Amino acid sequence: MKYKGLLSLLILCFLSFPAFGATVSFLMIETGLNGRNQAIQYGSLWEGGLMEAFFNAGFIVTNSPITRMENRPDNIQNEFEADLDEAFDGGAEFFILSFLEYEVQGNALVPQRIIIEIYSTVSRQLIMGQAFPAGRGRDVNEEYRLAVDAGSQIIPYLRNR
């Protein structure tokens, strides 16, 4: 009789943990900075929020250092082929490119939107791309929450892949 209770408890514990475990590699790119080297926290904030959403959903997450570019490149797959190869070699099933676009308003750089694109590392195909507003939070905590919410909205695109 004791064994039935113990077995039931073990089964319940096993079922309470997500068993998805796909690996996702993130690369955050800040654009529109016009060569300015100001310290801006939005890239780290958005990257952290997106990664938290995926981690909480049961994904294994990795990231590359945040990159800055003047403009978003026309041919994304050629531009980031080495990063995609590195993600694949590291065992990632998905590669997420995030382009955080800034605009100069007066003397300040203000994020306007973030474009999130998800690629399969195996097929090298774009799975989905979606834009979200950025810089709309009243403070850093609210902005972080917006990033987590954006991540939660794109996770379903990967569940059935």
Buried (B, 14 or more C-beta within 10 A) or exposed (E): EEEEEEEEEEEEEEEEEEEEEBBBBBBBBBBBBEEEEEEBEBBEBBBBBBBBBBEBBBBBBBBBEBBBEEEBBEEBEEBBEEBBEBBBEEEBBBBBBBBBBBBEEEEEBBBBBBBBBBBBBEEEEEBEBEBBEBBEBEEEEEBBEBBBEBBBEBBEBBEEE
